[in-house]
Amino acid sequence: MHWLWAIIVGFVLGLIARLILPGKQHQPLWMTAIFGIIGGVIGNAVATWIGVGDTRGIDWIRHLLQLAGAVLVVGVGDSAYMAMTGKRRTT
């Protein structure tokens, strides 16, 4: 069941990251979900590293770090996707 939550949260994080990033993202929706999952894992790792990975109540800092990781991965992933497919950014 843990993997199902990772997919759902990763998908939501990827969608929010696409909304935050300026311009149009060109990667397909399934790739956005994968990028969101990767960003969430990176955010969790950073939260654990700085000691806020598991706190009492809602882990707001961890969630913000997950979102920041997703924005970073979706942005870099979109650039890589465009480079691999030969598309040009049209804003």
C-alpha positions as CSV (number, residue, x, y, z in Angstrom):
1,M,0.0,0.0,0.0
2,H,3.0,2.3,0.6
3,W,3.9,2.3,-3.1
4,L,0.3,3.3,-4.0
5,W,0.5,6.4,-1.8
6,A,3.9,7.2,-3.4
7,I,2.4,7.1,-6.8
8,I,-0.6,9.2,-5.8
9,V,1.4,11.8,-3.9
10,G,4.1,11.9,-6.7
11,F,1.4,12.5,-9.3
12,V,-0.1,15.4,-7.3
13,L,3.4,16.8,-6.6
14,G,4.2,16.6,-10.3
15,L,0.9,18.4,-11.2
16,I,1.5,21.2,-8.7
17,A,5.1,21.5,-10.0
18,R,3.8,21.9,-13.5
19,L,1.5,24.7,-12.3
20,I,4.3,26.5,-10.5
21,L,6.8,26.4,-13.4
22,P,6.4,29.1,-16.0
23,G,5.5,28.3,-19.6
24,K,4.3,25.0,-21.0
25,Q,5.8,21.7,-20.0
26,H,6.0,19.2,-22.9
27,Q,6.5,15.8,-21.1
28,P,3.5,13.4,-21.0
29,L,1.4,13.1,-17.8
30,W,2.9,9.7,-16.9
31,M,6.4,11.2,-17.0
32,T,5.1,14.1,-14.7
33,A,4.1,11.5,-12.2
34,I,7.5,9.8,-12.3
35,F,9.2,13.1,-11.9
36,G,6.9,14.0,-9.0
37,I,7.8,10.7,-7.3
38,I,11.5,11.3,-7.8
39,G,11.1,14.8,-6.5
40,G,9.2,13.6,-3.4
41,V,11.9,11.0,-2.7
42,I,14.6,13.7,-3.0
43,G,12.6,16.0,-0.7
44,N,12.2,13.2,1.9
45,A,15.9,12.5,1.8
46,V,16.7,16.2,2.4
47,A,14.2,16.5,5.2
48,T,15.7,13.4,6.9
49,W,19.2,14.8,6.4
50,I,18.4,18.1,8.1
51,G,16.4,16.4,10.8
52,V,12.8,17.3,10.0
53,G,11.7,14.2,8.3
54,D,9.5,13.0,11.1
55,T,8.0,15.5,13.5
56,R,4.9,15.7,15.6
57,G,1.8,16.8,13.7
58,I,1.9,17.7,10.1
59,D,5.4,17.8,8.5
60,W,5.0,21.1,6.7
61,I,8.8,21.5,6.1
62,R,9.0,18.0,4.7
63,H,6.1,18.6,2.3
64,L,7.6,21.9,1.1
65,L,10.9,20.1,0.5
66,Q,9.1,17.4,-1.5
67,L,7.4,20.1,-3.6
68,A,10.7,21.9,-4.1
69,G,12.2,18.6,-5.2
70,A,9.4,18.0,-7.6
71,V,9.6,21.5,-9.1
72,L,13.4,20.9,-9.7
73,V,13.0,17.5,-11.2
74,V,10.0,18.4,-13.4
75,G,11.9,21.5,-14.7
76,V,15.1,19.6,-15.4
77,G,13.1,16.6,-16.8
78,D,11.2,18.8,-19.1
79,S,14.3,20.3,-20.5
80,A,15.8,16.9,-21.0
81,Y,12.7,15.6,-22.6
82,M,12.6,18.5,-25.0
83,A,16.3,18.0,-25.9
84,M,15.7,14.2,-26.5
85,T,12.7,14.8,-28.7
86,G,14.1,17.8,-30.5
87,K,11.3,20.2,-29.5
88,R,12.0,23.9,-29.1
89,R,10.6,26.0,-26.2
90,T,7.9,28.3,-27.4
91,T,7.0,29.8,-23.9
